Structures are given as structure tokens and as C-alpha cells.
Amino acid sequence: MKNHDLIDRYFENSLSPEEQKLFNNLLQNDATFKEEFLFQKDLKQVIAVSQQEELKSTLSHIEENVQKNSRFMIVPKKWMVAASLLLITTLGMWTVKSLYYPSNDEIYETYFEVDRNTIQPVVRGESLNTIEYRAFVAYEAQDYYKAINLFNSVKNPDKIYIIYYKGLCFLALEKTDEAIALLSNVANTTIIDSRSADLEEKANWYLALAYLKNNDTENAISRLSLINNDPSSIFKKQEAQEVLNYLK
């Protein structure tokens, strides 16, 4: 048996009586073996201290960011600590984090709801037979496939609000790639008017959710940070901060 295997089995407390005798002999008479053993012993102590500090930090962060929000299950602190101490010794730090933080899918399902139609009251002043009006009727009826087809057939399909609501239809259908492409156009629009500015702000929120659904946490955080750091932002600002707390 190689020396490093013998040392590993010592720390695993799995030495046989014969191996223990060999280990003791080498420790007393082999300077190289003793030096390697002491190095491994010191290294494990450093790692243990480091993991303990990381665990304390993680538990504190989990308690602060999860327990203060009632959208997900609340875990009593003493249970969280006991469970985490057990898990960290068996499955590692990542398991502790993944158990107490909601997944991206869970966040999406909790926070996603389609935006209300703010265009239809204007459309009602026009002919009730217009394609645009019928598109918004389908949207409000949650008939998203029909709404998409009608939005594609309107006279002004490049209008920002048409692109926005069509993007929401795709997102409601969990067709996230199509939703991201459309909502990105809205969020990055260069058109300057009150309606476009309002939809640009909203598009960032729904883009973040779409990225979460795609498990693209980095881009989700980027969009949520835009909302959170914009003093003029109002739409879903509190929710954006809550989600950021889970992701960071």
C-alpha cells in the first residue's frame, strides 16, 4: 500500500490492525512519511475551519434572505441549523444552498403572472371588429395562440405595445426563446414616449423571469439589477429585490 493511501485510510478511520501497526511504524521511523502526515493533518484542519466559517456565513445569508419572505416555506432556525450541519458533512455546501433556496423554476412559477391589458380600453373606442381589438380580447381570455396569430396580422405589428404583449403571450406559453427575442426589443427600444418607457420598464421584469425559466441566472440578475438600481423604476421593484435576494 502506498503511503498516501495509508494516510487517507487513517483519516477515514478505516485502518486494519495490520495497517495501523504499519502506520505507527512509519510515523516513528520514516521522516518523509511523518512530514506528509503532518501536512495532511494541518491541511484538513484548515479546511475544516474554512468550511465552518463558510457554513456560518451561508446559514446567516439563508436565514436573512429566505425567512423574511413569506412566498416560500419558512424553516425554523434550529431545524435549519441542525439539518445544514448534517448535510454539510455528507453532501457539501451546495446541497445546503439548493435545499433552502427555491429553484429558478420555483421562482418563475411563484412570480410570473401576465401583465394586465392597458391598451384595450383605447381600442374599444374604435371599431370592435378590428384585428387589434380581437387580439386583446384573446389575450385577456388567455387564448395566447390565437392572440399571437392576431397580433401578427394587425396593421402595425412593429408597434412597441404589440411586440410587448405578443412577447407575454409566448412567455405564458413557456416559449421562452421567442419571448426573450421580443421582450428584448421592447427593453432596448430607442423610441422615446411615455408608453414605450412604461413598457420598457415592464419588459425588463418579464425578461428576467424568462431568463430564469431558461436557467440563465446571470442574465436574470442583470435585468433585475436594472430594475432595482433605477430610482424611477416602479413596476415590480419590490419583487425584483426579493428575487435578487434568492439569486445572489
Phi, psi and chi 1 to 4 in degrees:
 res  aa     phi    psi   chi1   chi2   chi3   chi4
   1 MET       -  134.8  178.4 -179.6  -66.9      -
   2 LYS   -71.2  154.0  -64.4 -179.3  179.1  179.7
   3 ASN   -58.9  -42.6  -74.0   -8.7      -      -
   4 HIS   -67.0  -30.9   65.1   82.7      -      -
   5 ASP   -68.2  -39.3  -68.8  -30.6      -      -
   6 LEU   -64.1  -41.6 -166.2   63.2      -      -
   7 ILE   -66.4  -41.9  -67.1  172.7      -      -
   8 ASP   -60.3  -43.7  -73.6  -17.0      -      -
   9 ARG   -67.3  -30.2  -71.9  176.1   62.9   80.7
  10 TYR   -62.6  -48.6  169.8   83.7      -      -
  11 PHE   -69.4  -23.4  -73.4  115.4      -      -
  12 GLU   -84.6   -3.2  -66.7  168.7   -2.2      -
  13 ASN    57.7   43.1 -161.6   29.1      -      -
  14 SER  -126.5   21.0   60.5      -      -      -
  15 LEU   -73.2  137.5  -70.7  173.0      -      -
  16 SER   -76.6  166.6   66.8      -      -      -
  17 PRO   -55.8  -40.0  -28.1   36.0      -      -
  18 GLU   -67.0  -41.3  -67.2   78.6   10.9      -
  19 GLU   -67.5  -36.0  -68.8  168.0  -18.6      -
  20 GLN   -63.3  -40.9 -176.3   66.9   57.8      -
  21 LYS   -63.4  -43.3 -176.4 -179.3  -64.9 -174.2
  22 LEU   -63.4  -42.1  174.8   60.6      -      -
  23 PHE   -59.7  -47.5  175.7   86.9      -      -
  24 ASN   -62.5  -39.2  -67.6  -21.6      -      -
  25 ASN   -65.5  -45.5 -178.8   58.6      -      -
  26 LEU   -65.0  -38.4  -71.8  171.0      -      -
  27 LEU   -63.5  -33.7 -168.2   61.2      -      -
  28 GLN   -84.8  -30.7  -68.6  179.0    4.5      -
  29 ASN  -117.3   -9.8  -58.3  -52.6      -      -
  30 ASP  -117.1  106.3 -171.3  -35.7      -      -
  31 ALA   -64.2  -37.5      -      -      -      -
  32 THR   -65.4  -42.8  -58.2      -      -      -
  33 PHE   -62.4  -44.2 -180.0   86.5      -      -
  34 LYS   -63.6  -40.8 -177.3  176.1 -178.2  179.7
  35 GLU   -62.4  -42.7 -177.9 -179.6    0.0      -
  36 GLU   -64.8  -41.8  175.5   64.3   18.1      -
  37 PHE   -62.3  -46.7  167.2   72.1      -      -
  38 LEU   -65.3  -35.9  -68.1  176.0      -      -
  39 PHE   -62.3  -47.8  171.8   77.4      -      -
  40 GLN   -63.2  -37.8  -67.9  -69.9  -17.6      -
  41 LYS   -64.7  -46.5 -177.7  178.8  179.2 -178.7
  42 ASP   -63.7  -39.9  -70.2  -17.8      -      -
  43 LEU   -62.3  -43.2 -179.0   62.1      -      -
  44 LYS   -65.6  -34.5  -71.3 -177.4 -179.7  -66.0
  45 GLN   -67.1  -41.5  -71.6  175.9  -19.4      -
  46 VAL   -62.8  -43.6  170.0      -      -      -
  47 ILE   -63.8  -40.5  -69.0  174.0      -      -
  48 ALA   -62.4  -43.8      -      -      -      -
  49 VAL   -64.3  -42.8  171.2      -      -      -
  50 SER   -62.5  -43.3  175.6      -      -      -
  51 GLN   -65.6  -36.7  -75.3 -173.7  -29.0      -
  52 GLN   -64.1  -43.5 -174.7  177.2   23.9      -
  53 GLU   -66.4  -39.9  -68.1  -56.5  -45.5      -
  54 GLU   -64.3  -40.0 -175.6 -178.8    0.3      -
  55 LEU   -63.3  -43.5  176.6   59.1      -      -
  56 LYS   -59.4  -45.6  -72.3  179.7 -179.0  178.7
  57 SER   -63.8  -43.0  175.6      -      -      -
  58 THR   -64.5  -44.9  -61.6      -      -      -
  59 LEU   -62.8  -40.2  -68.6  178.6      -      -
  60 SER   -63.2  -42.5  175.8      -      -      -
  61 HIS   -66.4  -42.3 -168.3   61.8      -      -
  62 ILE   -61.2  -48.0  -71.5  171.2      -      -
  63 GLU   -61.4  -41.5 -177.8 -177.1    3.1      -
  64 GLU   -67.2  -43.9  176.6 -175.9   -5.9      -
  65 ASN   -90.6  -24.2  -68.9  -25.6      -      -
  66 VAL   -97.6  -48.7  178.0      -      -      -
  67 GLN   -69.5  -23.0  -57.6 -113.5   42.5      -
  68 LYS   -78.2   -8.9   71.2 -179.5 -178.0 -179.2
  69 ASN  -113.1  126.8 -167.1  -45.0      -      -
  70 SER   -88.8    3.0   61.7      -      -      -
  71 ARG   -70.0  -26.1  -68.4  178.6 -174.0  -91.9
  72 PHE  -120.0  171.1  -62.6   95.5      -      -
  73 MET   -58.7  136.0  179.0 -179.1   67.1      -
  74 ILE   -93.4  129.4  -59.9  -60.6      -      -
  75 VAL  -109.1  124.1 -178.2      -      -      -
  76 PRO   -56.1  139.5  -25.5   34.7      -      -
  77 LYS   -56.9  -44.5 -178.3  178.7  179.8 -179.4
  78 LYS   -66.5  -31.9   63.0  179.3 -179.5 -179.6
  79 TRP   -70.1  -41.1  -66.3    1.2      -      -
  80 MET   -61.0  -44.8 -178.1 -174.2  -67.7      -
  81 VAL   -64.4  -47.2  172.9      -      -      -
  82 ALA   -62.1  -45.7      -      -      -      -
  83 ALA   -65.6  -40.5      -      -      -      -
  84 SER   -66.8  -40.6  -61.2      -      -      -
  85 LEU   -62.4  -36.9  -72.3  171.2      -      -
  86 LEU   -69.3  -45.9  175.5   61.7      -      -
  87 LEU   -67.4  -37.1  -72.7  169.0      -      -
  88 ILE   -64.6  -28.6 -167.5   63.0      -      -
  89 THR   -83.0  -15.3   59.1      -      -      -
  90 THR  -112.9  -42.8   55.3      -      -      -
  91 LEU  -117.0  -11.8  -59.9  177.7      -      -
  92 GLY   101.4  168.9      -      -      -      -
  93 MET   -64.1  -38.0 -174.3   66.4   69.0      -
  94 TRP   -60.6  -36.0  175.6 -110.7      -      -
  95 THR   -64.2  -39.6  -59.6      -      -      -
  96 VAL   -59.6  -46.9  176.0      -      -      -
  97 LYS   -64.5  -43.6  -66.8  179.3 -179.9  178.7
  98 SER   -69.6  -27.7   63.3      -      -      -
  99 LEU   -75.2  -35.7  -79.4  177.1      -      -
 100 TYR   -97.5  -15.2  -66.6  116.9      -      -
 101 TYR  -100.2  141.8  -78.2   90.8      -      -
 102 PRO   -68.1  151.1   25.2  -34.2      -      -
 103 SER   -73.7  167.4   67.8      -      -      -
 104 ASN   -59.3  -39.5  -73.1   -8.8      -      -
 105 ASP   -63.1  -42.0  -95.4  -16.9      -      -
 106 GLU   -65.1  -39.5  -71.9  171.9  -30.5      -
 107 ILE   -63.3  -45.8  -65.6  174.2      -      -
 108 TYR   -58.0  -50.1  173.3   85.6      -      -
 109 GLU   -63.1  -32.0  -64.7  -63.1  -25.6      -
 110 THR   -75.3  -39.3  -60.6      -      -      -
 111 TYR  -100.0  -16.8  -76.4   89.0      -      -
 112 PHE   -79.3  129.4  174.6   71.0      -      -
 113 GLU  -152.2  140.1   57.8  179.6    3.3      -
 114 VAL   -66.8  147.4  -66.4      -      -      -
 115 ASP   -70.1  145.2 -168.3   14.9      -      -
 116 ARG   -69.4  153.8   64.9 -173.0 -178.5   88.6
 117 ASN   -77.8  116.2  165.7   30.2      -      -
 118 THR  -105.5    3.5   59.4      -      -      -
 119 ILE   -98.4  -33.9  -54.6  -61.7      -      -
 120 GLN   -56.2  -39.3 -173.2  177.5  -32.7      -
 121 PRO   -57.0  -32.6  -26.4   35.9      -      -
 122 VAL   -70.9  -43.2  176.0      -      -      -
 123 VAL   -64.1  -32.8  176.4      -      -      -
 124 ARG   -63.5  -20.6  -80.7  175.9  176.3  162.0
 125 GLY   -76.2  -10.2      -      -      -      -
 126 GLU  -100.8 -165.5  -56.8  172.0    2.6      -
 127 SER   -66.9  133.0  170.5      -      -      -
 128 LEU   -71.8   -6.6  -59.9 -174.6      -      -
 129 ASN   -97.3    4.4  -67.3  -38.3      -      -
 130 THR   -69.5  151.0   63.3      -      -      -
 131 ILE   -62.9  -38.2  -64.0  175.3      -      -
 132 GLU   -62.3  -43.0 -175.1  174.2  -61.4      -
 133 TYR   -61.2  -45.9  172.5   77.0      -      -
 134 ARG   -63.9  -33.2  -71.8  159.6   52.4 -157.8
 135 ALA   -63.5  -43.0      -      -      -      -
 136 PHE   -73.2  -30.3  -80.6  107.9      -      -
 137 VAL   -62.9  -44.8  169.5      -      -      -
 138 ALA   -63.8  -38.7      -      -      -      -
 139 TYR   -60.8  -47.4  175.4   84.6      -      -
 140 GLU   -68.8  -25.3  -70.3 -160.1  -16.4      -
 141 ALA   -83.9    2.4      -      -      -      -
 142 GLN    62.0   25.7  -60.5 -179.9   12.0      -
 143 ASP   -94.1   76.9 -170.6  -11.4      -      -
 144 TYR   -72.8  -32.9  -62.1  117.2      -      -
 145 TYR   -63.4  -44.1  -77.0  109.3      -      -
 146 LYS   -64.9  -41.2 -178.6  177.9 -179.9  179.8
 147 ALA   -61.5  -42.3      -      -      -      -
 148 ILE   -60.9  -46.1  -69.7  170.1      -      -
 149 ASN   -60.7  -39.9  -71.6  -28.6      -      -
 150 LEU   -71.8  -39.9  -70.8  167.2      -      -
 151 PHE   -60.9  -34.8  -78.6  132.5      -      -
 152 ASN   -68.9  -19.6  -74.3  -25.1      -      -
 153 SER  -102.3   -1.6  -58.1      -      -      -
 154 VAL   -69.6  164.5  -61.6      -      -      -
 155 LYS   -70.1  -26.2  -67.5 -179.7  179.0  179.0
 156 ASN  -123.5   61.0   51.4   -7.9      -      -
 157 PRO   -65.7  -14.3   25.7  -34.8      -      -
 158 ASP   -91.9    1.4  -64.5  -32.2      -      -
 159 LYS   -64.6  141.4  -71.7  -72.8 -172.3 -179.4
 160 ILE   -57.1  -42.3  -71.2  -62.7      -      -
 161 TYR   -70.3  -29.6   67.1   88.2      -      -
 162 ILE   -68.2  -45.5  -64.5  -67.2      -      -
 163 ILE   -61.4  -40.8  -62.9  172.7      -      -
 164 TYR   -61.7  -52.8  171.9   73.6      -      -
 165 TYR   -70.0  -29.8  -76.8  102.4      -      -
 166 LYS   -67.6  -38.5 -173.2  164.6   66.6  170.6
 167 GLY   -61.6  -39.3      -      -      -      -
 168 LEU   -66.3  -34.6  -67.4 -170.3      -      -
 169 CYS   -60.4  -46.5  -71.9      -      -      -
 170 PHE   -63.7  -38.6  -82.1  111.7      -      -
 171 LEU   -66.9  -40.3 -171.5   53.2      -      -
 172 ALA   -62.1  -29.9      -      -      -      -
 173 LEU   -87.1    3.0  -65.5  169.4      -      -
 174 GLU    61.5   29.5  -62.8 -170.5   -3.0      -
 175 LYS   -94.8   78.5  -65.2 -178.6  177.2  -66.6
 176 THR   -70.5  -34.5   49.0      -      -      -
 177 ASP   -63.7  -43.5  -70.3  -22.5      -      -
 178 GLU   -65.2  -40.6  -66.4   89.6  -23.5      -
 179 ALA   -62.8  -43.8      -      -      -      -
 180 ILE   -62.8  -42.1  -72.2  170.3      -      -
 181 ALA   -61.1  -44.2      -      -      -      -
 182 LEU   -72.4  -47.1  -69.0  165.7      -      -
 183 LEU   -68.1  -27.8  -66.9  170.5      -      -
 184 SER   -63.9  -38.0  -67.0      -      -      -
 185 ASN   -61.5  -38.0  -72.0  -25.3      -      -
 186 VAL   -72.4  -45.8  178.5      -      -      -
 187 ALA   -65.6  -26.5      -      -      -      -
 188 ASN  -107.7   19.1  -59.0  -38.2      -      -
 189 THR   -64.3  147.9 -177.3      -      -      -
 190 THR  -102.9    1.0   57.0      -      -      -
 191 ILE   -73.4  130.9  -60.4  174.3      -      -
 192 ILE  -111.9  100.9  -57.2  175.3      -      -
 193 ASP  -157.6  167.8   59.1   53.4      -      -
 194 SER   -63.1  -40.5   58.3      -      -      -
 195 ARG   -65.7  -45.1  174.6 -178.6  -72.9  174.8
 196 SER   -64.1  -39.2  -62.7      -      -      -
 197 ALA   -63.8  -40.1      -      -      -      -
 198 ASP   -64.4  -45.3  179.2   52.9      -      -
 199 LEU   -71.5  -31.3  -64.5 -179.0      -      -
 200 GLU   -60.4  -44.3  178.6 -177.1   -5.0      -
 201 GLU   -62.8  -44.7  178.9 -177.1  -22.1      -
 202 LYS   -66.8  -37.6  -67.6 -178.8  176.1 -177.4
 203 ALA   -61.4  -34.2      -      -      -      -
 204 ASN   -62.5  -39.7  -83.3  -42.2      -      -
 205 TRP   -63.1  -48.6  166.3 -108.3      -      -
 206 TYR   -71.7  -29.4  -73.4  106.8      -      -
 207 LEU   -63.1  -42.9  -94.8  175.7      -      -
 208 ALA   -58.7  -44.2      -      -      -      -
 209 LEU   -65.3  -39.8  -66.4 -178.6      -      -
 210 ALA   -62.7  -42.2      -      -      -      -
 211 TYR   -64.1  -39.2  -77.4  127.3      -      -
 212 LEU   -61.4  -43.2  -79.8  176.5      -      -
 213 LYS   -61.0  -32.2 -170.6   64.7  178.1  174.8
 214 ASN   -84.8    2.1  -88.9    5.0      -      -
 215 ASN    62.8   30.5 -147.8   30.1      -      -
 216 ASP  -100.7   78.9 -175.1  -10.8      -      -
 217 THR   -64.8  -37.5  -54.7      -      -      -
 218 GLU   -60.6  -48.1 -177.5  178.2   -8.7      -
 219 ASN   -70.0  -32.1  -85.8  -42.1      -      -
 220 ALA   -62.7  -46.1      -      -      -      -
 221 ILE   -61.5  -39.6  -70.7  175.1      -      -
 222 SER   -60.1  -45.6  176.4      -      -      -
 223 ARG   -69.0  -41.0  -69.0  -67.2  169.7  174.0
 224 LEU   -65.1  -35.3  -68.2  167.7      -      -
 225 SER   -67.3  -35.0  -63.2      -      -      -
 226 LEU   -59.4  -42.7  -74.1  175.4      -      -
 227 ILE   -66.6  -47.8  -61.2  170.4      -      -
 228 ASN   -66.6  -32.9 -168.8   53.5      -      -
 229 ASN   -92.0   -3.6  -63.4  -28.6      -      -
 230 ASP   -91.8  111.0 -175.9   -5.4      -      -
 231 PRO   -60.0  -26.8  -14.6   25.3      -      -
 232 SER   -88.5   -5.9   64.1      -      -      -
 233 SER   -72.6  135.3  178.4      -      -      -
 234 ILE  -123.1  -43.6  -61.1  174.8      -      -
 235 PHE   -64.0  119.3 -176.0   76.4      -      -
 236 LYS    56.7   29.7  -60.0  -67.2 -174.7  179.9
 237 LYS   -67.7  -42.6 -171.9  158.5 -170.0  172.5
 238 GLN   -64.1  -42.3  178.5  179.9  -19.5      -
 239 GLU   -64.0  -37.9  -70.6   85.3  -14.3      -
 240 ALA   -61.5  -41.8      -      -      -      -
 241 GLN   -65.3  -40.6 -179.7   60.2   64.8      -
 242 GLU   -60.1  -47.1  -69.1  171.6    1.4      -
 243 VAL   -65.2  -40.1  176.1      -      -      -
 244 LEU   -58.9  -37.8  -82.1  171.8      -      -
 245 ASN   -61.7  -34.5  -73.3  -21.7      -      -
 246 TYR   -74.6  -33.3  -67.8  122.4      -      -
 247 LEU   -87.0  -27.7  -61.7  177.9      -      -
 248 LYS   -89.9      -  -72.1 -173.4  173.5 -179.3
